[in-house]
Amino acid sequence: LAPELDGALDATKSLTQPSASERNVTISCGHTGATYEEGLQAISHGATLLTHLFNAMNPFHHRKPGLVGLLSSKSKLASMGHQRPYFSLIVDGIHVHESAVSMAYNSHPNGCVLVTDAMSAMGLGDGVHALGDMSVNIKGDRATLTGTDTLAG
C-alpha cells in the first residue's frame, strides 16, 4: 500500500482496527513515493511492514529519509505508542547492494524479513517472457521490463 495515496490511511485503519482483528490483515507500505512523515502516519494507522525495502520507494537521504528512516526511529515511534515496522529485503545481489542490506539489518535486525523476487519465468533462460500482461526480458541473472532498465518480478 502506498500511504500517500488518497484513502490509504483510512483503509489501513479500517483493516487493522480491533474490530477487524479476526481478519488478521497486515498492511505493508511499499512501491511508494511516501515521505518519512507519511510513513509515520501509516504506522500510526496500523501499518506494520515495509515491502521490498529500498526498491520502488524514495531513496534514503540525510534530510529526507523516506520510509527507510523508520528503521532507526525506535524512540520516536515508541513515544507515539508504536514499534518500528518489519521490513522485507530482496537479498539477491541485484535488487539491493550488500552495504544497504547490512545497514538495514544492523539498524533493526529483529525486523528483517528475507523475501525472493522469483517470477514465473524463473529458470526459463534468456529471452522475452510474460509476467502477467507485462513483457519481461531475461538476460543472465536479471529480469527487466522489456525496453527498460526497471527490474521485474
GIDAUR-V519510 format. One line per field, one symbol per residue. psi: psi as a letter, one per 40 degrees, with the letter a starting at -180 (. if undefined). A space follows every 10 residues. Layout:
BEGIN
psi: ???
END
This chain:
BEGIN
psi: hheeiheddd ddddeeidee dedfhhhhhi gifiiddddd dddeeeieih hfhdhfihih idegeadded defdddddee fiiiiihihh geeddhiddd dddddddgde ehhhiifiid eheeiiahii gbeihhhhhb eihihheieh hi.
END
